């Protein structure tokens, strides 16, 4: 009796796995793959965006550092003049 249940479980598991791969194959047929030209265009757009954001962060960091140093110098100089 226990042997029959094991066999049914195995049969269901194998059936589920086969069904998964059939559905996967069916879904992959619906995919519209990008052309190499589209991939290149999208890659360049991403690179440009990364560079623009990187420059923005670099400028912000530079301004923040100069501002911080100016404030430190202002308050440090004010404490020494008294």
C-alpha positions in Angstrom: 0.0 0.0 0.0 2.8 2.4 0.9 4.5 1.6 -2.3 1.5 2.7 -4.4 1.4 6.1 -2.6 5.2 6.6 -3.3 4.6 5.9 -7.0 1.7 8.3 -7.2 3.7 11.0 -5.5 6.6 10.4 -7.9 4.3 10.4 -10.9 2.7 13.7 -9.8 6.1 15.3 -9.2 7.4 14.3 -12.6 4.1 15.4 -14.2 4.4 18.8 -12.5 8.0 19.2 -13.7 7.1 18.3 -17.3 4.2 20.7 -17.2 6.5 23.5 -15.9 8.9 23.0 -18.8 6.1 22.8 -21.4 4.7 26.1 -20.1 8.2 27.7 -20.0 8.8 26.7 -23.6 5.4 28.2 -24.6 6.1 31.5 -22.8 9.6 31.7 -24.4 8.0 31.5 -27.8 6.1 34.7 -27.0 9.2 36.7 -26.1 10.2 39.5 -28.5 14.0 39.5 -28.4 15.9 42.8 -28.9 18.0 43.3 -32.0 21.8 43.9 -31.6 21.2 47.6 -32.7 18.6 48.1 -29.9 20.9 46.5 -27.3 23.7 48.8 -28.3 21.4 51.9 -28.2 20.1 50.9 -24.8 23.6 50.2 -23.5 24.8 53.6 -24.6 21.8 55.3 -23.0 22.6 53.6 -19.7 26.3 54.5 -19.9 25.4 58.2 -20.5 22.9 58.2 -17.6 25.5 56.7 -15.3 28.1 59.3 -16.3 25.6 62.2 -15.9 24.5 61.0 -12.4 28.2 60.4 -11.5 29.2 63.9 -12.5 26.2 65.3 -10.6 27.3 63.4 -7.4 30.9 64.5 -7.9 29.9 68.2 -8.2 27.6 67.9 -5.2 30.4 66.3 -3.1 32.8 69.0 -4.2 30.4 71.8 -3.3 29.6 70.1 0.1 33.3 69.7 0.9 34.2 73.3 0.1 31.2 74.5 2.1 32.1 72.3 5.1 35.7 73.5 4.9 34.6 77.1 4.7 32.4 76.7 7.8 35.1 75.0 9.7 37.5 77.7 8.9 35.0 80.4 9.7 34.2 79.0 13.1 37.8 77.9 13.8 39.0 81.4 13.0 36.2 83.0 15.1 37.2 81.0 18.2 40.9 82.0 17.9 40.3 85.7 17.5 38.6 86.0 20.9 
